[in-house]
C-alpha cells in the first residue's frame, strides 16, 4: 500500500507492507539519519530536538509542502510501482506529485489501473476501469467479487 494519508489509518487497519509517502503524524523523524520513533515514546527535552544516534534535528515525520520526500520511501514507492500488475487507485484527486505519477508509470509498464473515487479525477483517463462512488461502499463489494472469482479458479 502506497498512501498519501498521514493519519495512520492504514497501519491501524493492519496494513503491513505500507509506504507512507507523506509520512505519519504519529511519528518523529531525524532529518540527518532518517531514524523514526513513535511520537508518544519520545521525550523532547531539547529545542530543537536532537537525534541521539547522529546529532541531527528531529521533526514530525510528516512531509510538508516544499519538503522532500525521504529518498528511501520514494525509492521504495517506485520499486513497488515497477513490479505491480494492478494499481487500485482509491480516494485521491490525482493532482499531488510524485504520487500522481505512480499510476501513470504503472500503466506505461503494463499494469492495469482501477480507480475507485466519488467522481472523475485527473487520473481517470489512465484507468482501465473507473468506478464512481463512495470507497467505503464500493471496496467491500470489489473484495467480495474478487473472492468469488478466486474460489472459482481453485
N, C-alpha and C positions, 0 to 999 in steps of 0.2 A: 504494500500500500504506500503510495506517494501522496502525501497530503499537504495542503497549504494551511490547514487549520492549526492553531496554536493552543487549543483548549484541552488537549489530551483525551478527547472522547474516543479516538481510535484505540489508544492504549488502554483506557478503562474498559473498553468493549472486548479486549482480549487480543487485539492485533499484535502479532509477534514480529513479523517482518515489516517494520514500519519505518518509513523515511519521512521525517517532518521537515520539509524543505524550508519552512519559515520558523522552525524552532518550536519550543514548548514553553509556555508561560510558567509551568511548574518547575522549571529547571534553571540553573545558572550555568554559564559557560565562560571559560577562560579564553580571552582573545589571543593569548600567547600560545598555549599548548593545545587548546581545543577541549580540555577536560570539562566534563559535565557532572553536576551534582544536583540531586533533588533540592529544590529551594528550601523546603521545610527542614532538611538535615544540616543546613549550612548556617552557622552563626556569623553574622557580619560584624566584625569589630573595627576594621579599618575603613576609611573612606578616602579614596575608592577601595573596595575590597581587593585584596591581593591573593593570587594563587599560591598555595603552599608548595606546589610542585615546581613551578617555573618562575614565579615572581611577576607574572603577567596580571593585567587588570581583569577582574571578574565582572560580568554583566549579565543581565537577563538573557536567557537562551534565545529569545525571540529575535527575528531579523526585522529591523525597521526599514522603511523605505529609504533607499540610497545605500544601505549597508550591504556588503557582500554576503552571499550565502556561504556557509562554511564549505570549503573545497571538497572535503571528504563526503559530505552529504550530497553535494551537486554531482560529483563523480559517480556516486552510488546510484543516484536517480537516473543518470544517463545510461549506466550499465544495465539497469533493470529495463529501461525502455528498449535498449538494443536487443535484449533477449526475450521480450514478451511476444506472445502471439495474439493477444487480445488486450485492449485497453477499455476499461469500464470508466467512463468519464461522468462523474456524479457531482451535482451541486456546485458548479463553477461557471463564472461568466466567460471564462476563456480569454481574459484580457491581461492577466498578470504574467509577465515573463520572468524567468525562463519556463515556468510550469506550463504555460500555454503552448510551448513548442513541443512538449513531450508527445502528445497525441499525433501531432503532425509528423514528427520524426518516426514514431512507431508505424504509422500508416505508410510512410515512404519506404520503410523496411519490410513491409508486407503484413503487418499486424492488422487485425480488424479493430475498428473503433466503434464502441457502443456508447451512446450518450443518453443519460437519464437526467433531465432537467425540467423545471416548470415550463420553459419555453425555449425557443431558439437562442443560440449563443453565437459568439464569434467563431466557435469551432464546429458548429452543426454541419457546415459544408464538408468537413473532413470525416464525418461519421458515416459508417456503413449502415448503421441503424440509429435513429434518433427517436427516443420515447419521451413524450412530454407529459409531465405530471409530477406530483409530489414524490420525491425519492422514498420517503417513509412508507408510502403505499405501494409503489412500484417494485422496489428492490425485493421485498419478500416474495412477490409473485414471480419475479425473474428467477430467484433462487429455487423456488418450487418447480418451475418449468425445467430448469437445468437438472434438478434431482430426478425428475421423471424421465428425462431423456437418458441420463446416465444409467438408470435402472433398466431401461430397455436394452441398452448396449451390453450390460452384464449378462 
